[in-house]
Amino acid sequence: MNPKKICIIMCVNDQHMLEEAMYYINRLRIPEGFTLDLLTVQDAESITSGYNEAMRSSDAKYKIYMHQDVFLIYSDILGALLDIFENPQIGMIGLFGTKKIPQNGIFWCGPLVGQILQNKICDTTLLSGSAPKEAWEEVAAIDGLFMATQYDIPWREDILNGWDFYDISQSLEFQNKGYRVAVPKSNTPWCLHAYALNNLSNYFGGRKILLENYKIS
Amino acid sequence: MTYELDAEGIQTEAYALDLEQEKQQLHQKYDSDITLVKDLFHMWLTTKDSTYGNRLLRMLANEEFLDYCTMNTDTAWIYILIEAMLQEEEQEHHMGLLYLTDNLPSLVKIIQAFQFYCWRLEFLHDSEAETLLYHYTMDTPLSPTAAALIVSYTAYDKKNMFMRFSELFLAYGQTVYAFRMLQTASLLFPEDREVLELLIELCNAHDITFSQEAARQ
């Protein structure tokens, strides 16, 4: 494992979107002594299988799993993440999280933390929850649009074979291994989630799988 | 979208089941109409026959169905494209967007390319994006009305972006575009003195030129 390498991982099915996401990635400030890699998985069967494939093929200690339509607008984001990861207890960082996973498993029904910009085709708005008071705030789960890790823990492709609830599942996997999950304090949003309309066609099936496999109290 | 964080009961299983049932009912009620909207829009783009546009308008007059359309990626795009085309017809007596291409995916790509430059300008303060956006608008071509409407769907800090775009188009001598940006801003921010003053200043300074260009458009 290379402790001086960061790898951004994306499951991709739209080249146009990937190129634009890369425009922002290419403008990020890379902390001194670090290298930045980009790994894309084309037309993955599921997000968990795509992420596992990429995770296993990268030797970077730090990995950022993000959606192809996320544009990183804060150029110092990598340095900010590494500062938080200096705490070895923190396994994973997201830009938007929930303090408590609701008993029904629906992320958005919980007490939200952090801020992001999102465009839902008809408008671009700020989605914000409470702001962390310190440099970071511990959360129960983070949103899958952006998930940065400093340890490799397999994604649960054995139970989740779609595109929903992998984020809550992975947050719980990290906590089950004794790590903490965090959302950083930010004065301005660090990303824009473009075209963030949810396809809910398999959402409720995924919810049942989550509740069957994890104890959420 | 707003989330009622304090609402009682939204974290319960009963709420999740209600939500699932509501989604299923909407699917059952409207999924065939969603397919019809896509088909009609496709026919409109390929034949340019306004009969299809009028049928779409009648369908989208149903508020519940319109809300449902804006939650579905393809139909959300169709909705904003129809809105932009109608405004083009009203302001410029010509639906420019309708004649750019004959299919939705490539029309979406055309709009997205403009949006990408907008976001680069707004969030990366990329001065090169300004020139690229100007030339892209002229070369495509996007009408003043379409360009202004796309900015309203895209920008987060709308007022400042409209003023910036107005200045940009004015610098290239495109007074109709500059005017349309400020006019759209004044509709969104009717109480805003700064926008109104700029609009009056523009009209006073370019009265003759503007009338000629408006006639030509």
Contacts between the chains, C-beta under 8 A, distances in Angstrom:
chain1	res1	chain2	res2	distance
A	16	B	109	6.1
A	16	B	112	6.8
A	20	B	116	5.0
A	23	B	116	7.7
A	23	B	120	7.0
A	24	B	124	7.2
A	27	B	124	6.4
A	71	B	119	6.5
A	71	B	123	7.3
A	73	B	123	4.0
A	73	B	124	6.8
A	102	B	10	7.4
A	102	B	11	3.5
A	102	B	12	7.9
A	103	B	11	5.8
A	103	B	12	6.5
A	103	B	13	6.5
A	104	B	11	6.0
A	104	B	12	5.9
A	104	B	13	5.1
A	104	B	15	6.1
A	104	B	16	3.7
A	105	B	16	7.1
A	106	B	10	7.9
A	106	B	11	7.8
A	106	B	15	8.0
A	106	B	16	5.8
A	106	B	19	7.6
A	108	B	3	5.5
A	109	B	3	7.8
A	109	B	10	4.4
A	109	B	11	4.9
A	109	B	15	7.1
A	110	B	11	6.8
A	111	B	5	6.5
A	112	B	3	7.1
A	112	B	5	6.8
A	117	B	156	5.8
A	119	B	115	7.8
A	119	B	153	7.8
A	119	B	154	6.9
A	120	B	1	7.1
A	120	B	70	7.7
A	120	B	76	7.3
A	121	B	70	7.3
A	121	B	73	7.0
A	121	B	76	4.0
A	121	B	77	6.1
A	121	B	80	6.4
A	121	B	153	7.0
A	122	B	70	5.7
A	122	B	76	6.2
A	122	B	79	7.2
A	122	B	80	5.9
A	122	B	153	5.9
A	123	B	153	6.2
A	124	B	153	7.6
A	124	B	154	6.0
A	124	B	155	6.4
A	124	B	156	4.6
A	125	B	1	8.0
A	125	B	156	7.4
A	126	B	156	7.1
A	127	B	1	7.9
A	129	B	5	7.7
A	192	B	119	6.2
A	192	B	123	6.4
A	192	B	156	8.0
A	194	B	115	7.7
A	194	B	119	7.5
A	195	B	73	6.8
A	197	B	71	6.4
A	197	B	72	7.2
A	197	B	73	5.0
A	197	B	76	6.3
A	198	B	71	7.9
A	199	B	73	7.4
A	200	B	23	5.9
A	204	B	16	7.7
A	204	B	20	4.4
A	204	B	23	7.4
A	207	B	16	6.6
